[in-house]
Amino acid sequence: AQSVTQPDIHITVSEGASLELRCNYSYGATPYLFWYVQSPGQGLQLLLKYFSGDTLVQGIKGFEAEFKRSQSSFNLRKPSVHWSDAAEYFCAVVDLTGGGNKLTFGTGTQLKVEL
Amino acid sequence: NAGVTQTPKFQVLKTGQSMTLQCAQDMNHEYMSWYRQDPGMGLRLIHYSVGAGITDQGEVPNGYNVSRSTTEDFPLRLLSAAPSQTSVYFCASSYSTQGVGEQYFGPGTRLTVT
């Protein structure tokens, strides 16, 4: 079965510093990968997605992620973090077995931004 | 477009009570799903539907029932609420049933079972 691991439960960075959130996946075929962000009390918003092609994908709010098949990773990065980026971030992989568009999520990384 | 809407936003139930969480989307999406979110566990799939009249179980279906009589609506029923069902519930929809489409999430329903 597919799985997603986000090894960092909490991360604290200073505003203006760079950010990297780690994501490792386990999936037998070529994965479809996503990063979502959840602000407190809100639903999930899609940051970016990888389906195929260029392994460096750009998303909204200045985020990017790099797919590395050899490392089974899909890490999220941002060169300069803003205070408004404080939120919880989820990596997810789509499970296509049995039909449907089923997402398997990691447990999330809570980002705190220090001013 | 309102997108994906969920009602109610908050609900408190007593053990053994039943209720229905409502989910509706106005984007004509074929695929709809329900997730629950628990601290430290991310989101887990409860049930999903690839079109009207078609539903299937996800990872954690026990204690929940769904039906899909229209494209727009996908209600989630708790048959006999238990404290273990205290959670935040999210409904999502996508135009694609084959994995390549973005899923749009509703704002969530926070359920407490006492």
Interface residues (C-beta under 8 A of the other chain):
Chain A: V4 I9 Y32 Y36 Q42 G43 L44 Q45 L46 K49 F51 F90 V94 L96 G98 G99 G100 N101 K102 L103 T104 F105 G106 T107 G108
Chain B: V4 Y31 S33 Y35 G40 M41 G42 L43 R44 L45 Y48 V50 D56 G58 F90 A92 S94 S96 T97 Q98 G99 V100 G101 E102 Q103 F105 G106 P107 G108
